[in-house]
Amino acid sequence: MGKIKTRECQNVEYKSNWRDEYLKWICGFANAQGAVLYFGVSDDHEVVGLDNVDRLMEDIPNKIVTTMGIVADVNLNEQDGLEYIEVVVEPSNIPINYKGKYYYRSGSTMQELRGPALQQFVLKKMGRSWDDVPNDYATIDDLDKSAISYFLRKGYENGRISDEERNAPIEVTLQNLDLINEEGKLKNAALLLFAKKPQKYFTCVQFKIGRFSGSEANLITQDVIEGNIIQMADRVVEILKSKYLTMPVTFEGMNRIEKLEVPEDALREILYNSICHKDYTGVHIQMRVWDDYCEVWNEGELPVGFTPETLLEQHASRPRNRNIANAFFKAGFIDAWGRGYKKIREGFEGAGLPMPKTESAYGGVRVTFQRNNVAQIQPKELSMGLPEGLSVRQKNIIARLIETGQKNVIENVLENVLETSATLSAQFNVNERTIRRDLKTLQTKGVIRRVGPDKGGHWVVIVK
């Protein structure tokens, strides 16, 4: 037996015989990128031949037409006296079903599309995205004027919105962004971007943050950020700064510099990606903060033909939610050239941290990045000037206070920003009572003291 020379095609399949169940495969390939299928050919490309070739040459094209309404190119070929059949399936620009069910070829698997996945698929075939669908019940009164003003201000500051556009009526702004249709109905994107309560219309417009230590079972604290998505990244970063990530302080001359432990611009790029490209028919965005790394996950697979490696190369921008992406572009949050991951890489490399890892996981995209966590400071680095008998945790508490405090020494005192027992409890994975006992011990030993009231005051570390 000889091996055949196949056509050049993105997808090629080899089957040693014909079975009617392969009609599902033809349906799936028509809904995807098309394919060439060879029947009577083994997996190693060797011709094994078919029985009843004359009948199959009549049955296969007829069954394809009658069950799916498409015409495939069916050819009879011969090699070394053995006959085999070639079926060329072109990609369809409309949804194709087989016996009322929709199949889609993704990678090496054949999937039956149902529910939200089917809705997204049909919209895509129609040249639309889910965020382009109008809502029959919402009105302009449901939008938050302050959110729209925020968007216009950001766009103006970033040079993507003109002074005339900034001062236009709300209706004109919505029309310019293509967020309202000819009948005056708001699109899903308008509600996600600017609604006073978008969760009234969509149940999973949330960004959940959890602080974990050791294992998934050990959830220390959590926050849920709700509301419009145009301001969501700002709110997430604010919460991260106040509770989850550290902000070491340095000085350049007399100027105090307080920077987030990870590059903030790169972090925002990760957040914008998760918000922009989320499948809003799925579950909420999730961010897990661990002792030494963070994970951000959003529902929604990568675009067809994209891999995590593709994102690191030069690639076209193919947003899931085109109207949302357009608004984020106009606000100056993202660009339209697929350069987001280049910015992330440059930001993390500039901070001396490894490039975040992007991967497909659980029907979505997960980005994992390393923390430059002050809690990892070893106690031996602070051994000078500390009294005997302090525990490792107590020394780490001092490290935490110093690292979040001012670096200029006045009368041998380092002043730190507000630090509560609750945040220290989350940082070191112990209960608040233990932290309060540690703080009391450090006060008694003259290592720290409290300045001001319990609420609004701050700790200082006394350097000896």
Secondary structure, DSSP 8 states (H G I E B T S, - for coil): --B------S-EEEESS--TTHHHHHHHHHHTT-EEEEESB-TTSBB---SSHHHHHHHHHHHHHHHHS---EEEEEEETTEEEEEEEE---SS---BTTBEEEEETTEEEEE-HHHHHHHHHHHTT--GGGSB-SS--GGGB-HHHHHHHHHHHHHTTSS-HHHHTS-HHHHHHHTT-B-TTS-BBHHHHHHHBS-GGGT-TT--EEEEEE-SSTT-EEEEEEE-S-STTHHHHHHHHIIIIIS---EEEETTEEEE--SS-HHHHHHHHHHHHHS--TTS--EEEEE-SSEEEEEEES---TT--HHHHHSS-----SSHHHHHHHHHTTSS-SSS-HHHHHHHHHHHTT----EEEEETTEEEEEEE---GGG--GGGG-TT--TT--HHHHHHHHHHHHTB-SS-BTTEEEB----HHHHHHHHTS-HHHHHHHHHHHHHTTSEEEES-TTT-EEEEE--
